[in-house]
């Protein structure tokens, strides 16, 4: 199970809280580009703001911010 976080430049970004991973896909071909493993709980919130990916989860204190460039 995964959620679509959004589209950033040429990438479609998805997050799977149960699998604890963020994946990047080519938005034109849907080809998998890379995966980032990060400890997450079963649910949370994720959104893109300009070039930043903000992640929150029940087991994380505060919000994690990842730069997309």
PDB file of N, CA, C and O in Angstrom:
ATOM      1  N   UNK A   1       0.833  -1.169   0.000  1.00  0.00           N
ATOM      2  CA  UNK A   1       0.000   0.000   0.000  1.00  0.00           C
ATOM      3  C   UNK A   1       0.884   1.241   0.000  1.00  0.00           C
ATOM      4  O   UNK A   1       1.847   1.323   0.762  1.00  0.00           O
ATOM      5  N   UNK A   2       0.556   2.205  -0.854  1.00  0.00           N
ATOM      6  CA  UNK A   2       1.329   3.432  -0.908  1.00  0.00           C
ATOM      7  C   UNK A   2       0.423   4.615  -1.211  1.00  0.00           C
ATOM      8  O   UNK A   2      -0.705   4.454  -1.678  1.00  0.00           O
ATOM      9  N   UNK A   3       0.939   5.799  -0.935  1.00  0.00           N
ATOM     10  CA  UNK A   3       0.249   7.047  -1.240  1.00  0.00           C
ATOM     11  C   UNK A   3       1.069   7.813  -2.266  1.00  0.00           C
ATOM     12  O   UNK A   3       2.299   7.789  -2.232  1.00  0.00           O
ATOM     13  N   UNK A   4       0.391   8.482  -3.168  1.00  0.00           N
ATOM     14  CA  UNK A   4       1.070   9.366  -4.111  1.00  0.00           C
ATOM     15  C   UNK A   4       1.274  10.707  -3.413  1.00  0.00           C
ATOM     16  O   UNK A   4       0.307  11.376  -3.051  1.00  0.00           O
ATOM     17  N   UNK A   5       2.527  11.095  -3.228  1.00  0.00           N
ATOM     18  CA  UNK A   5       2.836  12.359  -2.575  1.00  0.00           C
ATOM     19  C   UNK A   5       2.641  13.512  -3.551  1.00  0.00           C
ATOM     20  O   UNK A   5       2.092  14.554  -3.192  1.00  0.00           O
ATOM     21  N   UNK A   6       3.092  13.320  -4.777  1.00  0.00           N
ATOM     22  CA  UNK A   6       2.950  14.376  -5.773  1.00  0.00           C
ATOM     23  C   UNK A   6       3.963  14.229  -6.883  1.00  0.00           C
ATOM     24  O   UNK A   6       4.682  13.233  -6.967  1.00  0.00           O
ATOM     25  N   UNK A   7       4.006  15.229  -7.725  1.00  0.00           N
ATOM     26  CA  UNK A   7       4.937  15.261  -8.849  1.00  0.00           C
ATOM     27  C   UNK A   7       5.900  16.416  -8.624  1.00  0.00           C
ATOM     28  O   UNK A   7       5.490  17.536  -8.320  1.00  0.00           O
ATOM     29  N   UNK A   8       7.185  16.128  -8.777  1.00  0.00           N
ATOM     30  CA  UNK A   8       8.216  17.151  -8.663  1.00  0.00           C
ATOM     31  C   UNK A   8       9.102  17.048  -9.891  1.00  0.00           C
ATOM     32  O   UNK A   8       9.766  16.034 -10.103  1.00  0.00           O
ATOM     33  N   UNK A   9       9.109  18.090 -10.693  1.00  0.00           N
ATOM     34  CA  UNK A   9       9.841  18.124 -11.955  1.00  0.00           C
ATOM     35  C   UNK A   9       9.486  16.907 -12.793  1.00  0.00           C
ATOM     36  O   UNK A   9       8.350  16.807 -13.255  1.00  0.00           O
ATOM     37  N   UNK A  10      10.422  15.966 -13.010  1.00  0.00           N
ATOM     38  CA  UNK A  10      10.166  14.798 -13.857  1.00  0.00           C
ATOM     39  C   UNK A  10       9.839  13.542 -13.047  1.00  0.00           C
ATOM     40  O   UNK A  10       9.780  12.447 -13.605  1.00  0.00           O
ATOM     41  N   UNK A  11       9.629  13.688 -11.756  1.00  0.00           N
ATOM     42  CA  UNK A  11       9.424  12.529 -10.885  1.00  0.00           C
ATOM     43  C   UNK A  11       8.022  12.480 -10.282  1.00  0.00           C
ATOM     44  O   UNK A  11       7.450  13.504  -9.907  1.00  0.00           O
ATOM     45  N   UNK A  12       7.496  11.287 -10.200  1.00  0.00           N
ATOM     46  CA  UNK A  12       6.302  10.986  -9.424  1.00  0.00           C
ATOM     47  C   UNK A  12       6.823  10.402  -8.113  1.00  0.00           C
ATOM     48  O   UNK A  12       7.626   9.469  -8.134  1.00  0.00           O
ATOM     49  N   UNK A  13       6.384  10.929  -6.984  1.00  0.00           N
ATOM     50  CA  UNK A  13       6.905  10.497  -5.682  1.00  0.00           C
ATOM     51  C   UNK A  13       5.800   9.772  -4.928  1.00  0.00           C
ATOM     52  O   UNK A  13       4.690  10.282  -4.781  1.00  0.00           O
ATOM     53  N   UNK A  14       6.125   8.563  -4.448  1.00  0.00           N
ATOM     54  CA  UNK A  14       5.180   7.783  -3.647  1.00  0.00           C
ATOM     55  C   UNK A  14       5.815   7.459  -2.306  1.00  0.00           C
ATOM     56  O   UNK A  14       7.038   7.431  -2.167  1.00  0.00           O
ATOM     57  N   UNK A  15       4.953   7.215  -1.318  1.00  0.00           N
ATOM     58  CA  UNK A  15       5.435   6.828   0.004  1.00  0.00           C
ATOM     59  C   UNK A  15       4.605   5.650   0.494  1.00  0.00           C
ATOM     60  O   UNK A  15       3.384   5.622   0.337  1.00  0.00           O
ATOM     61  N   UNK A  16       5.289   4.682   1.087  1.00  0.00           N
ATOM     62  CA  UNK A  16       4.624   3.536   1.692  1.00  0.00           C
ATOM     63  C   UNK A  16       4.986   3.525   3.171  1.00  0.00           C
ATOM     64  O   UNK A  16       6.119   3.217   3.539  1.00  0.00           O
ATOM     65  N   UNK A  17       4.026   3.860   4.007  1.00  0.00           N
ATOM     66  CA  UNK A  17       4.291   3.868   5.454  1.00  0.00           C
ATOM     67  C   UNK A  17       4.510   2.459   5.987  1.00  0.00           C
ATOM     68  O   UNK A  17       5.435   2.274   6.779  1.00  0.00           O
ATOM     69  N   UNK A  18       3.714   1.437   5.604  1.00  0.00           N
ATOM     70  CA  UNK A  18       3.960   0.092   6.125  1.00  0.00           C
ATOM     71  C   UNK A  18       5.322  -0.478   5.709  1.00  0.00           C
ATOM     72  O   UNK A  18       5.935  -1.226   6.471  1.00  0.00           O
ATOM     73  N   UNK A  19       5.802  -0.129   4.504  1.00  0.00           N
ATOM     74  CA  UNK A  19       7.096  -0.629   4.017  1.00  0.00           C
ATOM     75  C   UNK A  19       8.249   0.302   4.375  1.00  0.00           C
ATOM     76  O   UNK A  19       9.410  -0.041   4.150  1.00  0.00           O
ATOM     77  N   UNK A  20       7.948   1.467   4.926  1.00  0.00           N
ATOM     78  CA  UNK A  20       8.954   2.461   5.327  1.00  0.00           C
ATOM     79  C   UNK A  20       9.850   2.876   4.174  1.00  0.00           C
ATOM     80  O   UNK A  20      11.075   2.856   4.296  1.00  0.00           O
ATOM     81  N   UNK A  21       9.237   3.259   3.039  1.00  0.00           N
ATOM     82  CA  UNK A  21      10.059   3.684   1.923  1.00  0.00           C
ATOM     83  C   UNK A  21       9.391   4.790   1.105  1.00  0.00           C
ATOM     84  O   UNK A  21       8.167   4.881   1.012  1.00  0.00           O
ATOM     85  N   UNK A  22      10.242   5.619   0.525  1.00  0.00           N
ATOM     86  CA  UNK A  22       9.828   6.666  -0.399  1.00  0.00           C
ATOM     87  C   UNK A  22      10.412   6.288  -1.747  1.00  0.00           C
ATOM     88  O   UNK A  22      11.607   6.009  -1.846  1.00  0.00           O
ATOM     89  N   UNK A  23       9.586   6.275  -2.791  1.00  0.00           N
ATOM     90  CA  UNK A  23      10.063   5.888  -4.115  1.00  0.00           C
ATOM     91  C   UNK A  23       9.876   7.013  -5.117  1.00  0.00           C
ATOM     92  O   UNK A  23       8.919   7.784  -5.046  1.00  0.00           O
ATOM     93  N   UNK A  24      10.809   7.086  -6.048  1.00  0.00           N
ATOM     94  CA  UNK A  24      10.788   8.071  -7.114  1.00  0.00           C
ATOM     95  C   UNK A  24      10.633   7.334  -8.435  1.00  0.00           C
ATOM     96  O   UNK A  24      11.347   6.369  -8.707  1.00  0.00           O
ATOM     97  N   UNK A  25       9.682   7.803  -9.263  1.00  0.00           N
ATOM     98  CA  UNK A  25       9.349   7.174 -10.533  1.00  0.00           C
ATOM     99  C   UNK A  25       9.403   8.221 -11.627  1.00  0.00           C
ATOM    100  O   UNK A  25       9.064   9.380 -11.389  1.00  0.00           O
ATOM    101  N   UNK A  26       9.825   7.833 -12.823  1.00  0.00           N
ATOM    102  CA  UNK A  26       9.775   8.721 -13.977  1.00  0.00           C
ATOM    103  C   UNK A  26       8.304   8.951 -14.311  1.00  0.00           C
ATOM    104  O   UNK A  26       7.572   7.990 -14.546  1.00  0.00           O
ATOM    105  N   UNK A  27       7.861  10.200 -14.336  1.00  0.00           N
ATOM    106  CA  UNK A  27       6.431  10.469 -14.516  1.00  0.00           C
ATOM    107  C   UNK A  27       5.943  10.161 -15.928  1.00  0.00           C
ATOM    108  O   UNK A  27       4.743   9.977 -16.130  1.00  0.00           O
ATOM    109  N   UNK A  28       6.841  10.102 -16.908  1.00  0.00           N
ATOM    110  CA  UNK A  28       6.443   9.794 -18.276  1.00  0.00           C
ATOM    111  C   UNK A  28       6.331   8.285 -18.511  1.00  0.00           C
ATOM    112  O   UNK A  28       5.361   7.819 -19.108  1.00  0.00           O
ATOM    113  N   UNK A  29       7.327   7.523 -18.041  1.00  0.00           N
ATOM    114  CA  UNK A  29       7.384   6.080 -18.327  1.00  0.00           C
ATOM    115  C   UNK A  29       6.965   5.216 -17.141  1.00  0.00           C
ATOM    116  O   UNK A  29       6.762   4.010 -17.285  1.00  0.00           O
ATOM    117  N   UNK A  30       6.836   5.839 -15.962  1.00  0.00           N
ATOM    118  CA  UNK A  30       6.570   5.139 -14.696  1.00  0.00           C
ATOM    119  C   UNK A  30       7.667   4.131 -14.350  1.00  0.00           C
ATOM    120  O   UNK A  30       7.426   3.162 -13.630  1.00  0.00           O
ATOM    121  N   UNK A  31       8.858   4.367 -14.863  1.00  0.00           N
ATOM    122  CA  UNK A  31      10.017   3.531 -14.541  1.00  0.00           C
ATOM    123  C   UNK A  31      10.551   3.932 -13.164  1.00  0.00           C
ATOM    124  O   UNK A  31      10.691   5.116 -12.861  1.00  0.00           O
ATOM    125  N   UNK A  32      10.845   2.928 -12.339  1.00  0.00           N
ATOM    126  CA  UNK A  32      11.360   3.168 -10.989  1.00  0.00           C
ATOM    127  C   UNK A  32      12.763   3.749 -11.085  1.00  0.00           C
ATOM    128  O   UNK A  32      13.605   3.215 -11.807  1.00  0.00           O
ATOM    129  N   UNK A  33      13.027   4.847 -10.359  1.00  0.00           N
ATOM    130  CA  UNK A  33      14.336   5.488 -10.386  1.00  0.00           C
ATOM    131  C   UNK A  33      15.150   5.178  -9.131  1.00  0.00           C
ATOM    132  O   UNK A  33      16.309   4.773  -9.220  1.00  0.00           O
ATOM    133  N   UNK A  34      14.532   5.371  -7.954  1.00  0.00           N
ATOM    134  CA  UNK A  34      15.240   5.072  -6.703  1.00  0.00           C
ATOM    135  C   UNK A  34      14.260   4.971  -5.556  1.00  0.00           C
ATOM    136  O   UNK A  34      13.119   5.424  -5.644  1.00  0.00           O
ATOM    137  N   UNK A  35      14.733   4.360  -4.468  1.00  0.00           N
ATOM    138  CA  UNK A  35      13.948   4.210  -3.245  1.00  0.00           C
ATOM    139  C   UNK A  35      14.793   4.645  -2.064  1.00  0.00           C
ATOM    140  O   UNK A  35      15.979   4.327  -1.985  1.00  0.00           O
ATOM    141  N   UNK A  36      14.179   5.370  -1.153  1.00  0.00           N
ATOM    142  CA  UNK A  36      14.824   5.766   0.100  1.00  0.00           C
ATOM    143  C   UNK A  36      14.101   5.030   1.226  1.00  0.00           C
ATOM    144  O   UNK A  36      12.884   5.155   1.366  1.00  0.00           O
ATOM    145  N   UNK A  37      14.835   4.272   2.019  1.00  0.00           N
ATOM    146  CA  UNK A  37      14.258   3.583   3.173  1.00  0.00           C
ATOM    147  C   UNK A  37      14.384   4.491   4.387  1.00  0.00           C
ATOM    148  O   UNK A  37      15.455   5.025   4.675  1.00  0.00           O
ATOM    149  N   UNK A  38      13.274   4.655   5.090  1.00  0.00           N
ATOM    150  CA  UNK A  38      13.224   5.546   6.247  1.00  0.00           C
ATOM    151  C   UNK A  38      12.256   4.937   7.255  1.00  0.00           C
ATOM    152  O   UNK A  38      11.177   4.492   6.865  1.00  0.00           O
ATOM    153  N   UNK A  39      12.605   4.902   8.529  1.00  0.00           N
ATOM    154  CA  UNK A  39      11.694   4.289   9.510  1.00  0.00           C
ATOM    155  C   UNK A  39      10.427   5.114   9.708  1.00  0.00           C
ATOM    156  O   UNK A  39      10.472   6.232  10.222  1.00  0.00           O
ATOM    157  N   UNK A  40       9.307   4.551   9.294  1.00  0.00           N
ATOM    158  CA  UNK A  40       8.017   5.214   9.421  1.00  0.00           C
ATOM    159  C   UNK A  40       7.046   4.298  10.144  1.00  0.00           C
ATOM    160  O   UNK A  40       7.274   3.092  10.236  1.00  0.00           O
ATOM    161  N   UNK A  41       5.983   4.859  10.647  1.00  0.00           N
ATOM    162  CA  UNK A  41       4.931   4.078  11.272  1.00  0.00           C
ATOM    163  C   UNK A  41       3.863   3.790  10.223  1.00  0.00           C
ATOM    164  O   UNK A  41       4.071   4.091   9.048  1.00  0.00           O
ATOM    165  N   UNK A  42       2.756   3.231  10.604  1.00  0.00           N
ATOM    166  CA  UNK A  42       1.739   2.820   9.650  1.00  0.00           C
ATOM    167  C   UNK A  42       1.000   3.967   8.976  1.00  0.00           C
ATOM    168  O   UNK A  42       0.309   3.749   7.981  1.00  0.00           O
ATOM    169  N   UNK A  43       1.128   5.171   9.492  1.00  0.00           N
ATOM    170  CA  UNK A  43       0.449   6.296   8.846  1.00  0.00           C
ATOM    171  C   UNK A  43       1.186   7.591   9.160  1.00  0.00           C
ATOM    172  O   UNK A  43       2.013   7.646  10.070  1.00  0.00           O
ATOM    173  N   UNK A  44       0.878   8.611   8.408  1.00  0.00           N
ATOM    174  CA  UNK A  44       1.479   9.918   8.608  1.00  0.00           C
ATOM    175  C   UNK A  44       1.034  10.859   7.515  1.00  0.00           C
ATOM    176  O   UNK A  44       0.052  10.597   6.819  1.00  0.00           O
ATOM    177  N   UNK A  45       1.746  11.940   7.364  1.00  0.00           N
ATOM    178  CA  UNK A  45       1.454  12.936   6.334  1.00  0.00           C
ATOM    179  C   UNK A  45       2.743  13.266   5.598  1.00  0.00           C
ATOM    180  O   UNK A  45       3.823  13.284   6.189  1.00  0.00           O
ATOM    181  N   UNK A  46       2.618  13.526   4.311  1.00  0.00           N
ATOM    182  CA  UNK A  46       3.756  13.900   3.489  1.00  0.00           C
ATOM    183  C   UNK A  46       3.294  14.924   2.462  1.00  0.00           C
ATOM    184  O   UNK A  46       2.220  14.780   1.878  1.00  0.00           O
ATOM    185  N   UNK A  47       4.094  15.951   2.239  1.00  0.00           N
ATOM    186  CA  UNK A  47       3.755  16.906   1.189  1.00  0.00           C
ATOM    187  C   UNK A  47       5.017  17.558   0.645  1.00  0.00           C
ATOM    188  O   UNK A  47       6.064  17.569   1.292  1.00  0.00           O
ATOM    189  N   UNK A  48       4.890  18.101  -0.564  1.00  0.00           N
ATOM    190  CA  UNK A  48       5.987  18.771  -1.249  1.00  0.00           C
ATOM    191  C   UNK A  48       5.737  20.271  -1.201  1.00  0.00           C
ATOM    192  O   UNK A  48       4.643  20.749  -1.503  1.00  0.00           O
ATOM    193  N   UNK A  49       6.781  21.004  -0.811  1.00  0.00           N
ATOM    194  CA  UNK A  49       6.734  22.470  -0.808  1.00  0.00           C
ATOM    195  C   UNK A  49       7.976  22.967  -1.540  1.00  0.00           C
ATOM    196  O   UNK A  49       9.093  22.854  -1.034  1.00  0.00           O
ATOM    197  N   UNK A  50       7.770  23.516  -2.732  1.00  0.00           N
ATOM    198  CA  UNK A  50       8.870  23.946  -3.611  1.00  0.00           C
ATOM    199  C   UNK A  50       9.809  22.773  -3.841  1.00  0.00           C
ATOM    200  O   UNK A  50       9.407  21.818  -4.506  1.00  0.00           O
ATOM    201  N   UNK A  51      11.046  22.787  -3.328  1.00  0.00           N
ATOM    202  CA  UNK A  51      11.978  21.678  -3.534  1.00  0.00           C
ATOM    203  C   UNK A  51      12.204  20.861  -2.257  1.00  0.00           C
ATOM    204  O   UNK A  51      13.232  20.198  -2.119  1.00  0.00           O
ATOM    205  N   UNK A  52      11.250  20.909  -1.328  1.00  0.00           N
ATOM    206  CA  UNK A  52      11.374  20.192  -0.059  1.00  0.00           C
ATOM    207  C   UNK A  52      10.255  19.169   0.086  1.00  0.00           C
ATOM    208  O   UNK A  52       9.100  19.444  -0.240  1.00  0.00           O
ATOM    209  N   UNK A  53      10.609  17.994   0.575  1.00  0.00           N
ATOM    210  CA  UNK A  53       9.646  16.944   0.886  1.00  0.00           C
ATOM    211  C   UNK A  53       9.543  16.881   2.404  1.00  0.00           C
ATOM    212  O   UNK A  53      10.523  16.562   3.077  1.00  0.00           O
ATOM    213  N   UNK A  54       8.364  17.181   2.953  1.00  0.00           N
ATOM    214  CA  UNK A  54       8.142  17.170   4.404  1.00  0.00           C
ATOM    215  C   UNK A  54       7.426  15.870   4.771  1.00  0.00           C
ATOM    216  O   UNK A  54       6.426  15.509   4.150  1.00  0.00           O
ATOM    217  N   UNK A  55       7.944  15.169   5.786  1.00  0.00           N
ATOM    218  CA  UNK A  55       7.397  13.875   6.198  1.00  0.00           C
ATOM    219  C   UNK A  55       7.127  13.902   7.694  1.00  0.00           C
ATOM    220  O   UNK A  55       7.973  14.325   8.482  1.00  0.00           O
ATOM    221  N   UNK A  56       5.940  13.445   8.076  1.00  0.00           N
ATOM    222  CA  UNK A  56       5.646  13.243   9.498  1.00  0.00           C
ATOM    223  C   UNK A  56       5.094  11.836   9.661  1.00  0.00           C
ATOM    224  O   UNK A  56       4.462  11.296   8.753  1.00  0.00           O
ATOM    225  N   UNK A  57       5.336  11.258  10.806  1.00  0.00           N
ATOM    226  CA  UNK A  57       4.845   9.922  11.122  1.00  0.00           C
ATOM    227  C   UNK A  57       4.677   9.828  12.626  1.00  0.00           C
ATOM    228  O   UNK A  57       5.293  10.588  13.374  1.00  0.00           O
ATOM    229  N   UNK A  58       3.856   8.911  13.064  1.00  0.00           N
ATOM    230  CA  UNK A  58       3.561   8.783  14.489  1.00  0.00           C
ATOM    231  C   UNK A  58       4.823   8.507  15.313  1.00  0.00           C
ATOM    232  O   UNK A  58       4.913   8.936  16.464  1.00  0.00           O
ATOM    233  N   UNK A  59       5.797   7.797  14.737  1.00  0.00           N
ATOM    234  CA  UNK A  59       6.995   7.435  15.500  1.00  0.00           C
ATOM    235  C   UNK A  59       8.140   8.442  15.345  1.00  0.00           C
ATOM    236  O   UNK A  59       9.231   8.203  15.864  1.00  0.00           O
ATOM    237  N   UNK A  60       7.919   9.558  14.645  1.00  0.00           N
ATOM    238  CA  UNK A  60       8.953  10.570  14.451  1.00  0.00           C
ATOM    239  C   UNK A  60       8.583  11.815  15.248  1.00  0.00           C
ATOM    240  O   UNK A  60       7.460  12.312  15.164  1.00  0.00           O
ATOM    241  N   UNK A  61       9.530  12.304  16.011  1.00  0.00           N
ATOM    242  CA  UNK A  61       9.315  13.560  16.729  1.00  0.00           C
ATOM    243  C   UNK A  61       9.508  14.704  15.749  1.00  0.00           C
ATOM    244  O   UNK A  61      10.603  14.868  15.212  1.00  0.00           O
ATOM    245  N   UNK A  62       8.487  15.491  15.504  1.00  0.00           N
ATOM    246  CA  UNK A  62       8.587  16.613  14.588  1.00  0.00           C
ATOM    247  C   UNK A  62       8.380  16.198  13.144  1.00  0.00           C
ATOM    248  O   UNK A  62       7.669  15.235  12.857  1.00  0.00           O
ATOM    249  N   UNK A  63       9.005  16.931  12.243  1.00  0.00           N
ATOM    250  CA  UNK A  63       8.861  16.708  10.808  1.00  0.00           C
ATOM    251  C   UNK A  63      10.249  16.553  10.195  1.00  0.00           C
ATOM    252  O   UNK A  63      11.160  17.318  10.508  1.00  0.00           O
ATOM    253  N   UNK A  64      10.404  15.566   9.325  1.00  0.00           N
ATOM    254  CA  UNK A  64      11.629  15.376   8.571  1.00  0.00           C
ATOM    255  C   UNK A  64      11.487  16.154   7.269  1.00  0.00           C
ATOM    256  O   UNK A  64      10.448  16.082   6.612  1.00  0.00           O
ATOM    257  N   UNK A  65      12.523  16.899   6.892  1.00  0.00           N
ATOM    258  CA  UNK A  65      12.532  17.635   5.633  1.00  0.00           C
ATOM    259  C   UNK A  65      13.675  17.127   4.781  1.00  0.00           C
ATOM    260  O   UNK A  65      14.829  17.131   5.208  1.00  0.00           O
ATOM    261  N   UNK A  66      13.347  16.683   3.556  1.00  0.00           N
ATOM    262  CA  UNK A  66      14.351  16.219   2.601  1.00  0.00           C
ATOM    263  C   UNK A  66      14.344  17.169   1.413  1.00  0.00           C
ATOM    264  O   UNK A  66      13.281  17.528   0.907  1.00  0.00           O
ATOM    265  N   UNK A  67      15.523  17.574   0.969  1.00  0.00           N
ATOM    266  CA  UNK A  67      15.629  18.414  -0.209  1.00  0.00           C
ATOM    267  C   UNK A  67      15.617  17.515  -1.438  1.00  0.00           C
ATOM    268  O   UNK A  67      16.332  16.514  -1.481  1.00  0.00           O
ATOM    269  N   UNK A  68      14.820  17.860  -2.426  1.00  0.00           N
ATOM    270  CA  UNK A  68      14.642  17.026  -3.602  1.00  0.00           C
ATOM    271  C   UNK A  68      15.703  17.274  -4.674  1.00  0.00           C
ATOM    272  O   UNK A  68      15.746  16.542  -5.662  1.00  0.00           O
ATOM    273  N   UNK A  69      16.532  18.251  -4.513  1.00  0.00           N
ATOM    274  CA  UNK A  69      17.576  18.512  -5.514  1.00  0.00           C
ATOM    275  C   UNK A  69      18.927  18.218  -4.961  1.00  0.00           C
ATOM    276  O   UNK A  69      19.928  18.379  -5.660  1.00  0.00           O
TER     277      UNK A  69
END
